[in-house]
């Protein structure tokens, strides 16, 4: 069951990347919409990763 969910997430990610490339080449309006959502989701993930890694590194202390 977990494999099916992971495959679905992978399919959505690959489909979003395809739409981004297609939109850059002047695709239809719905492709540009999907590309915008994909880019926004990527920015959210990137921002979450940056804030999570900075909080982990700053809360570590000096260890002595």
PyMOL Python script that loads the backbone (N, CA, C, O; Angstrom):
from pymol import cmd

cmd.read_pdbstr("""\
ATOM      1  N   UNK A   1       0.814  -1.196   0.000  1.00  0.00           N
ATOM      2  CA  UNK A   1       0.000   0.000   0.000  1.00  0.00           C
ATOM      3  C   UNK A   1       0.863   1.269   0.000  1.00  0.00           C
ATOM      4  O   UNK A   1       0.559   2.245  -0.686  1.00  0.00           O
ATOM      5  N   UNK A   2       1.940   1.229   0.782  1.00  0.00           N
ATOM      6  CA  UNK A   2       2.841   2.376   0.834  1.00  0.00           C
ATOM      7  C   UNK A   2       3.507   2.583  -0.526  1.00  0.00           C
ATOM      8  O   UNK A   2       3.734   3.716  -0.952  1.00  0.00           O
ATOM      9  N   UNK A   3       3.816   1.476  -1.200  1.00  0.00           N
ATOM     10  CA  UNK A   3       4.445   1.583  -2.521  1.00  0.00           C
ATOM     11  C   UNK A   3       3.530   2.284  -3.512  1.00  0.00           C
ATOM     12  O   UNK A   3       3.998   3.061  -4.344  1.00  0.00           O
ATOM     13  N   UNK A   4       2.233   2.018  -3.434  1.00  0.00           N
ATOM     14  CA  UNK A   4       1.276   2.656  -4.341  1.00  0.00           C
ATOM     15  C   UNK A   4       1.236   4.158  -4.090  1.00  0.00           C
ATOM     16  O   UNK A   4       1.186   4.942  -5.037  1.00  0.00           O
ATOM     17  N   UNK A   5       1.257   4.562  -2.837  1.00  0.00           N
ATOM     18  CA  UNK A   5       1.247   5.981  -2.491  1.00  0.00           C
ATOM     19  C   UNK A   5       2.524   6.657  -2.977  1.00  0.00           C
ATOM     20  O   UNK A   5       2.475   7.751  -3.539  1.00  0.00           O
ATOM     21  N   UNK A   6       3.659   6.012  -2.764  1.00  0.00           N
ATOM     22  CA  UNK A   6       4.927   6.588  -3.216  1.00  0.00           C
ATOM     23  C   UNK A   6       4.998   6.682  -4.737  1.00  0.00           C
ATOM     24  O   UNK A   6       5.519   7.658  -5.278  1.00  0.00           O
ATOM     25  N   UNK A   7       4.480   5.681  -5.417  1.00  0.00           N
ATOM     26  CA  UNK A   7       4.441   5.745  -6.882  1.00  0.00           C
ATOM     27  C   UNK A   7       3.530   6.864  -7.365  1.00  0.00           C
ATOM     28  O   UNK A   7       3.820   7.517  -8.367  1.00  0.00           O
ATOM     29  N   UNK A   8       2.431   7.084  -6.656  1.00  0.00           N
ATOM     30  CA  UNK A   8       1.535   8.188  -7.009  1.00  0.00           C
ATOM     31  C   UNK A   8       2.202   9.534  -6.832  1.00  0.00           C
ATOM     32  O   UNK A   8       2.063  10.417  -7.678  1.00  0.00           O
ATOM     33  N   UNK A   9       2.926   9.695  -5.735  1.00  0.00           N
ATOM     34  CA  UNK A   9       3.648  10.948  -5.493  1.00  0.00           C
ATOM     35  C   UNK A   9       4.729  11.150  -6.545  1.00  0.00           C
ATOM     36  O   UNK A   9       4.922  12.262  -7.036  1.00  0.00           O
ATOM     37  N   UNK A  10       5.432  10.081  -6.892  1.00  0.00           N
ATOM     38  CA  UNK A  10       6.459  10.167  -7.933  1.00  0.00           C
ATOM     39  C   UNK A  10       5.841  10.546  -9.278  1.00  0.00           C
ATOM     40  O   UNK A  10       6.405  11.360 -10.009  1.00  0.00           O
ATOM     41  N   UNK A  11       4.701   9.970  -9.608  1.00  0.00           N
ATOM     42  CA  UNK A  11       4.022  10.288 -10.873  1.00  0.00           C
ATOM     43  C   UNK A  11       3.598  11.755 -10.900  1.00  0.00           C
ATOM     44  O   UNK A  11       3.724  12.413 -11.933  1.00  0.00           O
ATOM     45  N   UNK A  12       3.098  12.273  -9.783  1.00  0.00           N
ATOM     46  CA  UNK A  12       2.717  13.685  -9.723  1.00  0.00           C
ATOM     47  C   UNK A  12       3.930  14.593  -9.893  1.00  0.00           C
ATOM     48  O   UNK A  12       3.854  15.611 -10.582  1.00  0.00           O
ATOM     49  N   UNK A  13       5.038  14.231  -9.274  1.00  0.00           N
ATOM     50  CA  UNK A  13       6.251  15.047  -9.383  1.00  0.00           C
ATOM     51  C   UNK A  13       6.776  15.059 -10.816  1.00  0.00           C
ATOM     52  O   UNK A  13       7.128  16.112 -11.347  1.00  0.00           O
ATOM     53  N   UNK A  14       6.826  13.891 -11.431  1.00  0.00           N
ATOM     54  CA  UNK A  14       7.314  13.808 -12.818  1.00  0.00           C
ATOM     55  C   UNK A  14       6.362  14.553 -13.753  1.00  0.00           C
ATOM     56  O   UNK A  14       6.802  15.279 -14.645  1.00  0.00           O
ATOM     57  N   UNK A  15       5.061  14.372 -13.545  1.00  0.00           N
ATOM     58  CA  UNK A  15       4.079  15.091 -14.363  1.00  0.00           C
ATOM     59  C   UNK A  15       4.200  16.596 -14.209  1.00  0.00           C
ATOM     60  O   UNK A  15       4.072  17.336 -15.185  1.00  0.00           O
ATOM     61  N   UNK A  16       4.446  17.050 -12.991  1.00  0.00           N
ATOM     62  CA  UNK A  16       4.631  18.484 -12.772  1.00  0.00           C
ATOM     63  C   UNK A  16       5.862  19.011 -13.472  1.00  0.00           C
ATOM     64  O   UNK A  16       5.836  20.101 -14.043  1.00  0.00           O
ATOM     65  N   UNK A  17       6.940  18.250 -13.433  1.00  0.00           N
ATOM     66  CA  UNK A  17       8.172  18.667 -14.127  1.00  0.00           C
ATOM     67  C   UNK A  17       7.967  18.727 -15.634  1.00  0.00           C
ATOM     68  O   UNK A  17       8.467  19.634 -16.300  1.00  0.00           O
ATOM     69  N   UNK A  18       7.231  17.760 -16.167  1.00  0.00           N
ATOM     70  CA  UNK A  18       6.925  17.764 -17.605  1.00  0.00           C
ATOM     71  C   UNK A  18       6.111  19.006 -17.960  1.00  0.00           C
ATOM     72  O   UNK A  18       6.347  19.632 -18.993  1.00  0.00           O
ATOM     73  N   UNK A  19       5.155  19.361 -17.106  1.00  0.00           N
ATOM     74  CA  UNK A  19       4.342  20.543 -17.369  1.00  0.00           C
ATOM     75  C   UNK A  19       5.167  21.825 -17.300  1.00  0.00           C
ATOM     76  O   UNK A  19       4.915  22.762 -18.057  1.00  0.00           O
ATOM     77  N   UNK A  20       6.146  21.875 -16.404  1.00  0.00           N
ATOM     78  CA  UNK A  20       7.008  23.060 -16.333  1.00  0.00           C
ATOM     79  C   UNK A  20       7.783  23.227 -17.634  1.00  0.00           C
ATOM     80  O   UNK A  20       7.867  24.329 -18.175  1.00  0.00           O
ATOM     81  N   UNK A  21       8.343  22.142 -18.130  1.00  0.00           N
ATOM     82  CA  UNK A  21       9.101  22.209 -19.390  1.00  0.00           C
ATOM     83  C   UNK A  21       8.185  22.573 -20.546  1.00  0.00           C
ATOM     84  O   UNK A  21       8.542  23.397 -21.388  1.00  0.00           O
ATOM     85  N   UNK A  22       6.994  21.958 -20.592  1.00  0.00           N
ATOM     86  CA  UNK A  22       6.046  22.227 -21.669  1.00  0.00           C
ATOM     87  C   UNK A  22       5.567  23.677 -21.617  1.00  0.00           C
ATOM     88  O   UNK A  22       5.402  24.309 -22.660  1.00  0.00           O
ATOM     89  N   UNK A  23       5.343  24.208 -20.419  1.00  0.00           N
ATOM     90  CA  UNK A  23       4.895  25.595 -20.285  1.00  0.00           C
ATOM     91  C   UNK A  23       5.973  26.565 -20.755  1.00  0.00           C
ATOM     92  O   UNK A  23       5.660  27.606 -21.334  1.00  0.00           O
ATOM     93  N   UNK A  24       7.245  26.232 -20.511  1.00  0.00           N
ATOM     94  CA  UNK A  24       8.333  27.087 -20.987  1.00  0.00           C
ATOM     95  C   UNK A  24       8.366  27.151 -22.508  1.00  0.00           C
ATOM     96  O   UNK A  24       8.825  28.136 -23.086  1.00  0.00           O
ATOM     97  N   UNK A  25       7.880  26.105 -23.146  1.00  0.00           N
ATOM     98  CA  UNK A  25       7.855  26.070 -24.614  1.00  0.00           C
ATOM     99  C   UNK A  25       6.547  26.607 -25.175  1.00  0.00           C
ATOM    100  O   UNK A  25       6.318  26.528 -26.382  1.00  0.00           O
ATOM    101  N   UNK A  26       5.677  27.157 -24.310  1.00  0.00           N
ATOM    102  CA  UNK A  26       4.444  27.782 -24.785  1.00  0.00           C
ATOM    103  C   UNK A  26       3.269  26.831 -24.850  1.00  0.00           C
ATOM    104  O   UNK A  26       2.522  26.852 -25.829  1.00  0.00           O
ATOM    105  N   UNK A  27       3.082  26.008 -23.854  1.00  0.00           N
ATOM    106  CA  UNK A  27       1.988  25.052 -23.826  1.00  0.00           C
ATOM    107  C   UNK A  27       0.644  25.723 -23.599  1.00  0.00           C
ATOM    108  O   UNK A  27       0.564  26.944 -23.466  1.00  0.00           O
ATOM    109  N   UNK A  28      -0.403  24.924 -23.555  1.00  0.00           N
ATOM    110  CA  UNK A  28      -1.742  25.470 -23.324  1.00  0.00           C
ATOM    111  C   UNK A  28      -1.891  26.060 -21.918  1.00  0.00           C
ATOM    112  O   UNK A  28      -1.013  25.904 -21.069  1.00  0.00           O
ATOM    113  N   UNK A  29      -3.000  26.727 -21.695  1.00  0.00           N
ATOM    114  CA  UNK A  29      -3.209  27.439 -20.438  1.00  0.00           C
ATOM    115  C   UNK A  29      -3.208  26.505 -19.230  1.00  0.00           C
ATOM    116  O   UNK A  29      -2.657  26.850 -18.184  1.00  0.00           O
ATOM    117  N   UNK A  30      -3.818  25.326 -19.363  1.00  0.00           N
ATOM    118  CA  UNK A  30      -3.884  24.422 -18.216  1.00  0.00           C
ATOM    119  C   UNK A  30      -2.495  23.922 -17.829  1.00  0.00           C
ATOM    120  O   UNK A  30      -2.228  23.664 -16.655  1.00  0.00           O
ATOM    121  N   UNK A  31      -1.612  23.787 -18.821  1.00  0.00           N
ATOM    122  CA  UNK A  31      -0.242  23.360 -18.536  1.00  0.00           C
ATOM    123  C   UNK A  31       0.487  24.451 -17.766  1.00  0.00           C
ATOM    124  O   UNK A  31       1.252  24.164 -16.845  1.00  0.00           O
ATOM    125  N   UNK A  32       0.252  25.695 -18.142  1.00  0.00           N
ATOM    126  CA  UNK A  32       0.886  26.797 -17.416  1.00  0.00           C
ATOM    127  C   UNK A  32       0.379  26.875 -15.985  1.00  0.00           C
ATOM    128  O   UNK A  32       1.129  27.234 -15.076  1.00  0.00           O
ATOM    129  N   UNK A  33      -0.891  26.541 -15.781  1.00  0.00           N
ATOM    130  CA  UNK A  33      -1.436  26.506 -14.422  1.00  0.00           C
ATOM    131  C   UNK A  33      -0.798  25.416 -13.579  1.00  0.00           C
ATOM    132  O   UNK A  33      -0.426  25.649 -12.428  1.00  0.00           O
ATOM    133  N   UNK A  34      -0.672  24.219 -14.156  1.00  0.00           N
ATOM    134  CA  UNK A  34      -0.031  23.115 -13.436  1.00  0.00           C
ATOM    135  C   UNK A  34       1.432  23.443 -13.158  1.00  0.00           C
ATOM    136  O   UNK A  34       1.950  23.121 -12.089  1.00  0.00           O
ATOM    137  N   UNK A  35       2.096  24.078 -14.110  1.00  0.00           N
ATOM    138  CA  UNK A  35       3.493  24.455 -13.913  1.00  0.00           C
ATOM    139  C   UNK A  35       3.629  25.467 -12.786  1.00  0.00           C
ATOM    140  O   UNK A  35       4.567  25.387 -11.992  1.00  0.00           O
ATOM    141  N   UNK A  36       2.704  26.417 -12.706  1.00  0.00           N
ATOM    142  CA  UNK A  36       2.758  27.410 -11.631  1.00  0.00           C
ATOM    143  C   UNK A  36       2.564  26.748 -10.270  1.00  0.00           C
ATOM    144  O   UNK A  36       3.250  27.094  -9.309  1.00  0.00           O
ATOM    145  N   UNK A  37       1.634  25.799 -10.184  1.00  0.00           N
ATOM    146  CA  UNK A  37       1.414  25.078  -8.926  1.00  0.00           C
ATOM    147  C   UNK A  37       2.649  24.262  -8.565  1.00  0.00           C
ATOM    148  O   UNK A  37       3.035  24.205  -7.397  1.00  0.00           O
ATOM    149  N   UNK A  38       3.270  23.628  -9.559  1.00  0.00           N
ATOM    150  CA  UNK A  38       4.464  22.824  -9.318  1.00  0.00           C
ATOM    151  C   UNK A  38       5.608  23.697  -8.810  1.00  0.00           C
ATOM    152  O   UNK A  38       6.309  23.323  -7.870  1.00  0.00           O
ATOM    153  N   UNK A  39       5.793  24.844  -9.425  1.00  0.00           N
ATOM    154  CA  UNK A  39       6.860  25.755  -8.977  1.00  0.00           C
ATOM    155  C   UNK A  39       6.601  26.250  -7.561  1.00  0.00           C
ATOM    156  O   UNK A  39       7.524  26.335  -6.751  1.00  0.00           O
ATOM    157  N   UNK A  40       5.337  26.580  -7.259  1.00  0.00           N
ATOM    158  CA  UNK A  40       4.981  27.040  -5.926  1.00  0.00           C
ATOM    159  C   UNK A  40       5.247  25.948  -4.888  1.00  0.00           C
ATOM    160  O   UNK A  40       5.781  26.226  -3.815  1.00  0.00           O
ATOM    161  N   UNK A  41       4.878  24.718  -5.207  1.00  0.00           N
ATOM    162  CA  UNK A  41       5.122  23.600  -4.291  1.00  0.00           C
ATOM    163  C   UNK A  41       6.616  23.397  -4.086  1.00  0.00           C
ATOM    164  O   UNK A  41       7.056  23.107  -2.973  1.00  0.00           O
ATOM    165  N   UNK A  42       7.395  23.545  -5.145  1.00  0.00           N
ATOM    166  CA  UNK A  42       8.849  23.427  -5.025  1.00  0.00           C
ATOM    167  C   UNK A  42       9.441  24.504  -4.136  1.00  0.00           C
ATOM    168  O   UNK A  42      10.360  24.242  -3.361  1.00  0.00           O
ATOM    169  N   UNK A  43       8.912  25.720  -4.248  1.00  0.00           N
ATOM    170  CA  UNK A  43       9.386  26.800  -3.386  1.00  0.00           C
ATOM    171  C   UNK A  43       9.035  26.523  -1.927  1.00  0.00           C
ATOM    172  O   UNK A  43       9.840  26.791  -1.035  1.00  0.00           O
ATOM    173  N   UNK A  44       7.838  25.988  -1.678  1.00  0.00           N
ATOM    174  CA  UNK A  44       7.447  25.660  -0.308  1.00  0.00           C
ATOM    175  C   UNK A  44       8.359  24.591   0.280  1.00  0.00           C
ATOM    176  O   UNK A  44       8.798  24.703   1.424  1.00  0.00           O
ATOM    177  N   UNK A  45       8.644  23.559  -0.502  1.00  0.00           N
ATOM    178  CA  UNK A  45       9.518  22.488  -0.020  1.00  0.00           C
ATOM    179  C   UNK A  45      10.921  23.014   0.214  1.00  0.00           C
ATOM    180  O   UNK A  45      11.563  22.659   1.203  1.00  0.00           O
ATOM    181  N   UNK A  46      11.401  23.856  -0.685  1.00  0.00           N
ATOM    182  CA  UNK A  46      12.735  24.427  -0.533  1.00  0.00           C
ATOM    183  C   UNK A  46      12.818  25.298   0.713  1.00  0.00           C
ATOM    184  O   UNK A  46      13.791  25.233   1.465  1.00  0.00           O
ATOM    185  N   UNK A  47      11.797  26.106   0.923  1.00  0.00           N
ATOM    186  CA  UNK A  47      11.790  26.983   2.103  1.00  0.00           C
ATOM    187  C   UNK A  47      11.699  26.163   3.389  1.00  0.00           C
ATOM    188  O   UNK A  47      12.361  26.483   4.376  1.00  0.00           O
ATOM    189  N   UNK A  48      10.896  25.126   3.381  1.00  0.00           N
ATOM    190  CA  UNK A  48      10.765  24.275   4.569  1.00  0.00           C
ATOM    191  C   UNK A  48      12.080  23.555   4.866  1.00  0.00           C
ATOM    192  O   UNK A  48      12.458  23.408   6.028  1.00  0.00           O
ATOM    193  N   UNK A  49      12.769  23.113   3.833  1.00  0.00           N
ATOM    194  CA  UNK A  49      14.052  22.441   4.025  1.00  0.00           C
ATOM    195  C   UNK A  49      15.110  23.373   4.575  1.00  0.00           C
ATOM    196  O   UNK A  49      15.915  22.973   5.416  1.00  0.00           O
ATOM    197  N   UNK A  50      15.118  24.621   4.106  1.00  0.00           N
ATOM    198  CA  UNK A  50      16.108  25.583   4.586  1.00  0.00           C
ATOM    199  C   UNK A  50      15.846  25.954   6.034  1.00  0.00           C
ATOM    200  O   UNK A  50      16.783  26.032   6.829  1.00  0.00           O
ATOM    201  N   UNK A  51      14.599  26.183   6.388  1.00  0.00           N
ATOM    202  CA  UNK A  51      14.306  26.575   7.768  1.00  0.00           C
ATOM    203  C   UNK A  51      14.510  25.400   8.716  1.00  0.00           C
ATOM    204  O   UNK A  51      14.917  25.600   9.860  1.00  0.00           O
ATOM    205  N   UNK A  52      14.234  24.174   8.262  1.00  0.00           N
ATOM    206  CA  UNK A  52      14.439  23.003   9.110  1.00  0.00           C
ATOM    207  C   UNK A  52      15.900  22.723   9.352  1.00  0.00           C
ATOM    208  O   UNK A  52      16.277  22.350  10.463  1.00  0.00           O
ATOM    209  N   UNK A  53      16.732  22.891   8.346  1.00  0.00           N
ATOM    210  CA  UNK A  53      18.154  22.605   8.519  1.00  0.00           C
ATOM    211  C   UNK A  53      18.830  23.680   9.351  1.00  0.00           C
ATOM    212  O   UNK A  53      19.758  23.376  10.100  1.00  0.00           O
ATOM    213  N   UNK A  54      18.395  24.928   9.242  1.00  0.00           N
ATOM    214  CA  UNK A  54      19.019  25.987  10.031  1.00  0.00           C
ATOM    215  C   UNK A  54      18.642  25.862  11.498  1.00  0.00           C
ATOM    216  O   UNK A  54      19.454  26.167  12.372  1.00  0.00           O
ATOM    217  N   UNK A  55      17.416  25.414  11.782  1.00  0.00           N
ATOM    218  CA  UNK A  55      17.027  25.264  13.183  1.00  0.00           C
ATOM    219  C   UNK A  55      17.738  24.070  13.814  1.00  0.00           C
ATOM    220  O   UNK A  55      18.051  24.099  15.005  1.00  0.00           O
ATOM    221  N   UNK A  56      17.993  23.032  13.040  1.00  0.00           N
ATOM    222  CA  UNK A  56      18.705  21.870  13.578  1.00  0.00           C
ATOM    223  C   UNK A  56      20.162  22.211  13.860  1.00  0.00           C
ATOM    224  O   UNK A  56      20.706  21.787  14.879  1.00  0.00           O
ATOM    225  N   UNK A  57      20.797  22.962  12.983  1.00  0.00           N
ATOM    226  CA  UNK A  57      22.203  23.259  13.173  1.00  0.00           C
ATOM    227  C   UNK A  57      22.413  24.278  14.287  1.00  0.00           C
ATOM    228  O   UNK A  57      23.426  24.223  14.984  1.00  0.00           O
ATOM    229  N   UNK A  58      21.476  25.208  14.468  1.00  0.00           N
ATOM    230  CA  UNK A  58      21.653  26.211  15.503  1.00  0.00           C
ATOM    231  C   UNK A  58      21.290  25.680  16.883  1.00  0.00           C
ATOM    232  O   UNK A  58      21.760  26.217  17.886  1.00  0.00           O
ATOM    233  N   UNK A  59      20.460  24.632  16.959  1.00  0.00           N
ATOM    234  CA  UNK A  59      20.051  24.118  18.264  1.00  0.00           C
ATOM    235  C   UNK A  59      20.997  23.024  18.760  1.00  0.00           C
ATOM    236  O   UNK A  59      20.781  22.479  19.842  1.00  0.00           O
ATOM    237  N   UNK A  60      22.024  22.696  18.007  1.00  0.00           N
ATOM    238  CA  UNK A  60      22.926  21.624  18.388  1.00  0.00           C
ATOM    239  C   UNK A  60      23.841  21.964  19.541  1.00  0.00           C
ATOM    240  O   UNK A  60      24.247  21.068  20.281  1.00  0.00           O
ATOM    241  N   UNK A  61      24.174  23.212  19.717  1.00  0.00           N
ATOM    242  CA  UNK A  61      25.096  23.590  20.787  1.00  0.00           C
ATOM    243  C   UNK A  61      26.533  23.291  20.408  1.00  0.00           C
ATOM    244  O   UNK A  61      26.815  22.877  19.283  1.00  0.00           O
ATOM    245  N   UNK A  62      27.447  23.504  21.354  1.00  0.00           N
ATOM    246  CA  UNK A  62      28.855  23.260  21.041  1.00  0.00           C
ATOM    247  C   UNK A  62      29.315  21.871  21.483  1.00  0.00           C
ATOM    248  O   UNK A  62      30.420  21.461  21.126  1.00  0.00           O
ATOM    249  N   UNK A  63      28.508  21.133  22.246  1.00  0.00           N
ATOM    250  CA  UNK A  63      28.832  19.771  22.575  1.00  0.00           C
ATOM    251  C   UNK A  63      29.820  19.577  23.705  1.00  0.00           C
ATOM    252  O   UNK A  63      30.180  18.436  23.996  1.00  0.00           O
ATOM    253  N   UNK A  64      30.274  20.630  24.354  1.00  0.00           N
ATOM    254  CA  UNK A  64      31.226  20.466  25.473  1.00  0.00           C
ATOM    255  C   UNK A  64      30.550  20.546  26.801  1.00  0.00           C
ATOM    256  O   UNK A  64      31.206  20.429  27.836  1.00  0.00           O
TER     257      UNK A  64
END
""", "prot")
cmd.dss("prot")
cmd.show_as("cartoon", "prot")
cmd.util.cbc("prot")
cmd.orient("prot")
